[in-house]
Amino acid sequence: MPLLRVFSKIDDKNKITIPRGIRRELNIKPGDRLELTLGGINKARKLLVSKPRGGYRPDERDTASNKH
């Protein structure tokens, strides 16, 4: 699969819009749960976004809904 690299901005509510090409490639629909993984070292940090193959499992910790 070829690499798809796009850029997006975080809005004033700290939300990010996932561009159409990536939504299509991952078959992301409204309401889908996504996995965000932070990786890399020092200045080469990367945020990886993936759609779990089995979907969201209720026993997984839902950090988006946890209030800190």
PLY file of the C-alpha trace (Angstrom):
ply
format ascii 1.0
element vertex 68
property float x
property float y
property float z
element edge 67
property int vertex1
property int vertex2
end_header
0.00 0.00 0.00
1.46 3.40 -0.91
2.11 5.93 1.80
-0.56 8.61 2.07
0.66 11.76 3.77
-1.65 14.68 4.41
-1.76 17.60 6.79
-4.57 18.75 9.04
-5.02 21.52 11.59
-6.26 21.28 15.15
-9.17 23.65 15.69
-9.84 25.89 18.70
-11.60 23.00 20.48
-8.53 20.74 20.03
-10.30 18.63 17.40
-8.73 17.42 14.20
-10.45 16.69 10.90
-9.32 13.47 9.27
-9.00 14.18 5.55
-11.32 12.40 3.11
-8.54 10.28 1.55
-7.58 8.77 4.89
-11.21 8.26 5.92
-11.81 6.39 2.67
-8.62 4.31 2.95
-9.47 3.21 6.52
-13.23 3.07 5.84
-13.85 5.45 8.76
-17.47 6.40 9.32
-19.05 8.83 11.82
-19.16 7.23 15.26
-16.25 4.83 14.61
-13.65 4.47 17.36
-10.04 5.06 16.41
-6.79 4.06 18.07
-4.22 6.84 18.50
-0.64 5.75 19.16
2.22 8.10 19.97
5.60 6.83 18.83
9.05 7.97 17.85
11.93 9.51 19.72
12.61 13.15 20.60
11.86 15.43 17.63
10.82 12.55 15.36
7.55 11.99 17.23
4.66 10.52 15.27
0.96 10.19 15.97
-0.42 7.07 14.33
-4.15 6.77 13.72
-5.67 3.38 13.05
-9.06 1.76 12.97
-8.94 -1.47 14.99
-9.83 -4.43 12.76
-12.18 -5.97 15.28
-13.72 -2.62 16.09
-13.98 -1.12 19.53
-14.18 -3.55 22.42
-16.20 -2.32 25.41
-13.63 -3.74 27.84
-10.93 -1.41 26.47
-10.28 1.77 28.38
-12.07 4.66 26.69
-9.68 7.52 27.44
-11.68 10.01 25.38
-14.57 9.89 27.82
-12.42 9.95 30.96
-12.30 13.38 32.54
-8.96 14.37 33.99
0 1
1 2
2 3
3 4
4 5
5 6
6 7
7 8
8 9
9 10
10 11
11 12
12 13
13 14
14 15
15 16
16 17
17 18
18 19
19 20
20 21
21 22
22 23
23 24
24 25
25 26
26 27
27 28
28 29
29 30
30 31
31 32
32 33
33 34
34 35
35 36
36 37
37 38
38 39
39 40
40 41
41 42
42 43
43 44
44 45
45 46
46 47
47 48
48 49
49 50
50 51
51 52
52 53
53 54
54 55
55 56
56 57
57 58
58 59
59 60
60 61
61 62
62 63
63 64
64 65
65 66
66 67
